[in-house]
Amino acid sequence: MTEQNPRSIERAQTVSPAKLAHFVLRTPNFQAMGEWYRSVLGARAVFENDFLSFMTYDEEHHRVALINAPDALPKDDGRTGVDHIAFTFADLGCLLSTFVRLKSLGIEPYWCINHGPTTSLYYRDPDGNQIELQVDNFTTLEQANDFINSGAFKENPIGVEFDPARLLERYEQGDPIDELIRQDSV
């Protein structure tokens, strides 16, 4: 009697990944990039040598990896490729706390925008890669999708710029969070 294999693979259905694991950057600025990502993300190196650095800021074994490539050429803004990488913070207070901490280190956002679904601060790492630090403005995916499918989003899918120092001031004076994250409130 032959034993049947109890496992089968679905061959027609698309299976989506469970999560985004990590990203890897090739850089001629290996030390500066490592310091920047440790500062900005609160990351720690889990492995590092003269060629590689694997860093994480959570339960993943590594979220960011750097490859030391001294001869790598700078990115040309006109080329195709990754535009930016985004990280979501737990709430507006965490995002603003990070803004204050980074500003004290001389790291300032170059673009601050309320996209509608998110309130976002954009930074450039030492190689010029764009890094978005954001907070979700809606508590459920359904609310976010409703906004994305609204006329307001169709009319302005980019969002409304804001002054992070003013947002911080309003946050610290106790303005309601639901008011602070509304696009028409910035």
C-alpha positions as CSV (number, residue, x, y, z in Angstrom):
1,M,0.0,0.0,0.0
2,T,1.4,3.4,-1.0
3,E,1.1,6.3,1.4
4,Q,-0.4,9.5,-0.1
5,N,1.3,12.8,0.4
6,P,-1.0,14.9,2.7
7,R,0.1,18.2,1.3
8,S,-1.0,19.8,-1.9
9,I,-0.1,23.1,-3.5
10,E,-2.7,25.4,-5.0
11,R,-1.5,26.1,-8.5
12,A,-4.1,28.5,-9.7
13,Q,-4.6,30.9,-6.8
14,T,-2.4,33.9,-6.2
15,V,-0.8,33.8,-2.8
16,S,0.3,37.2,-1.5
17,P,3.4,37.6,0.8
18,A,2.7,37.7,4.5
19,K,4.8,40.8,5.0
20,L,7.6,42.9,3.6
21,A,10.8,41.5,5.0
22,H,13.6,44.0,4.3
23,F,15.3,46.2,1.8
24,V,19.0,46.3,0.8
25,L,21.0,49.4,-0.3
26,R,24.3,49.4,-2.1
27,T,26.3,52.4,-0.9
28,P,29.6,54.1,-1.2
29,N,28.9,55.8,2.1
30,F,28.8,52.7,4.3
31,Q,29.5,54.2,7.7
32,A,27.4,57.3,7.2
33,M,24.4,55.3,6.0
34,G,24.7,52.9,8.9
35,E,24.7,55.8,11.4
36,W,21.8,57.4,9.6
37,Y,19.5,54.4,9.7
38,R,20.4,53.6,13.3
39,S,19.6,57.2,14.2
40,V,16.4,57.6,12.1
41,L,14.8,54.2,12.7
42,G,16.3,53.4,16.1
43,A,17.8,50.4,14.4
44,R,20.5,48.2,15.8
45,A,23.1,46.1,13.9
46,V,22.5,42.4,14.2
47,F,25.4,41.6,12.0
48,E,28.1,43.9,10.6
49,N,31.5,43.6,9.0
50,D,33.5,45.7,6.5
51,F,31.2,44.6,3.6
52,L,27.7,44.1,5.1
53,S,25.4,45.6,7.8
54,F,22.1,43.9,8.7
55,M,20.0,46.1,11.0
56,T,16.6,45.8,12.6
57,Y,14.3,47.8,14.8
58,D,11.7,45.2,15.6
59,E,11.2,41.4,15.8
60,E,12.5,40.8,12.3
61,H,16.1,39.4,12.0
62,H,16.9,42.3,9.7
63,R,14.8,45.1,8.0
64,V,17.6,47.1,6.4
65,A,20.8,45.8,5.0
66,L,23.7,47.8,3.6
67,I,26.3,46.7,1.1
68,N,29.6,48.5,1.2
69,A,30.2,49.4,-2.4
70,P,32.9,52.2,-2.5
71,D,32.8,52.5,-6.3
72,A,29.0,52.7,-6.5
73,L,27.7,55.7,-8.5
74,P,25.2,58.2,-7.1
75,K,21.6,57.7,-8.0
76,D,20.4,59.8,-10.9
77,D,17.0,61.3,-10.1
78,G,15.8,60.8,-13.7
79,R,16.2,57.0,-13.7
80,T,13.6,54.4,-13.0
81,G,13.7,52.5,-9.7
82,V,12.5,52.8,-6.2
83,D,11.1,56.3,-5.5
84,H,10.9,56.0,-1.7
85,I,10.6,53.6,1.2
86,A,8.0,54.3,3.9
87,F,7.9,53.4,7.6
88,T,4.7,53.6,9.7
89,F,4.7,54.7,13.3
90,A,2.2,53.6,15.9
91,D,0.6,57.1,16.3
92,L,1.0,60.8,15.7
93,G,2.8,61.3,19.0
94,C,5.5,58.7,18.0
95,L,5.9,60.4,14.6
96,L,6.3,63.8,16.2
97,S,8.6,62.5,18.9
98,T,10.8,61.1,16.1
99,F,10.7,64.5,14.3
100,V,11.9,66.3,17.4
101,R,14.7,63.7,18.1
102,L,15.9,63.8,14.5
103,K,15.8,67.6,14.3
104,S,18.1,67.7,17.4
105,L,20.5,65.5,15.4
106,G,20.4,67.9,12.4
107,I,18.2,65.5,10.4
108,E,15.2,67.5,9.0
109,P,12.4,66.5,6.6
110,Y,12.5,68.1,3.2
111,W,8.7,67.5,2.6
112,C,5.9,67.3,5.1
113,I,2.5,66.4,3.6
114,N,-0.8,65.1,4.8
115,H,-1.7,62.6,2.0
116,G,-5.2,62.0,3.5
117,P,-4.6,58.4,4.4
118,T,-1.3,59.3,6.1
119,T,0.5,62.2,7.7
120,S,4.0,62.0,6.3
121,L,7.5,63.4,6.8
122,Y,10.0,62.8,4.0
123,Y,13.8,62.6,4.6
124,R,16.8,61.9,2.4
125,D,19.5,59.5,3.7
126,P,23.2,60.3,3.0
127,D,22.9,58.7,-0.5
128,G,19.8,60.7,-1.3
129,N,17.3,57.9,-1.0
130,Q,13.9,59.2,0.0
131,I,12.6,57.8,3.3
132,E,9.0,58.5,4.4
133,L,8.1,58.4,8.0
134,Q,4.3,58.3,8.4
135,V,1.3,57.6,10.6
136,D,-2.0,56.2,9.4
137,N,-4.8,58.8,9.6
138,F,-7.6,56.2,9.8
139,T,-8.1,53.5,12.3
140,T,-9.4,50.9,9.9
141,L,-8.5,49.8,6.4
142,E,-12.2,50.4,5.4
143,Q,-12.0,54.1,6.4
144,A,-8.7,54.5,4.5
145,N,-10.2,52.8,1.4
146,D,-13.3,55.0,1.6
147,F,-11.2,58.1,1.6
148,I,-9.0,56.8,-1.3
149,N,-12.2,56.2,-3.3
150,S,-13.7,59.6,-2.4
151,G,-14.0,62.7,-4.6
152,A,-11.6,64.6,-2.3
153,F,-8.8,62.1,-3.0
154,K,-9.6,62.0,-6.7
155,E,-9.3,65.8,-6.8
156,N,-6.0,65.8,-4.8
157,P,-4.3,62.4,-4.6
158,I,-1.0,64.0,-3.4
159,G,-2.2,65.9,-0.3
160,V,-1.7,69.1,1.6
161,E,1.7,70.3,2.8
162,F,2.1,71.3,6.5
163,D,4.6,72.8,8.9
164,P,5.7,70.0,11.3
165,A,6.7,72.5,14.0
166,R,3.2,73.9,14.0
167,L,1.7,70.4,14.0
168,L,3.9,69.6,17.0
169,E,2.8,72.8,18.8
170,R,-0.9,72.0,18.3
171,Y,-0.3,68.4,19.4
172,E,1.4,69.5,22.6
173,Q,-1.3,72.1,23.4
174,G,-3.8,69.2,23.3
175,D,-5.7,69.7,20.0
176,P,-7.7,66.6,19.3
177,I,-5.9,64.0,17.2
178,D,-8.8,63.5,14.8
179,E,-8.5,67.2,14.0
180,L,-4.7,67.2,13.7
181,I,-4.7,64.5,11.1
182,R,-7.5,65.9,8.9
183,Q,-6.2,67.4,5.6
184,D,-8.2,70.6,6.0
185,S,-6.8,71.1,9.5
186,V,-3.1,71.6,8.6
